[in-house]
């Protein structure tokens, strides 16, 4: 029998889910306590995969859990957009921070991109959470990535072309092209099984 630490992230989730389902039937209070531990297991995977601070990984996992977002997809898109660098800035636009907030988006969240860049990664997660809250559940890598890159494309098929201005600015033609680019450096599975 494999030890828990030797299991793949997917095996850990399957195991935790099976335990939670079984325990829910027998001891609902215990199951609820177990469910609250799941983000910490996922955070370990995120921290190990990307070599980031455990507190940041837990913040990502907890944000994803609270908002019903796939946590691995969220970690992968943060890695793609900023490499977990909270001060990252796109030299060709105002895009800044962990998920490359645009100035207009920052203003909608009650701040500026300069302020966002001045925050540490953990403090910046409050803005990541606020950004994702209106979207509702995002359970696929496509929906999480498009929520950050081009929200209108959340429900688009992967082959639908972006508008010309998006193509010119980013040199990516479709949501599928963006996802392939993001996946090249992703270190976590595409999606947590549910």
Secondary structure, 3 states (H helix, E strand, C coil): CCCHHHCCHHHHHHHHHHHHHHHHHHCHHHHHHHHHHHHHHHHHHHHHHHCCCHHHHHHHHHHHHHHCECHHHHHHHHHHHHCCCCCCECCCCCCECCCCECHHHHHHCCCCHHHHHHCCHHHHHHHHHHHHHCCCCECCHHHHHHHHHCHHHCCCCCCCECCHHHHHHHCCCEHHHHHHHHHCCCCCCCCCCC
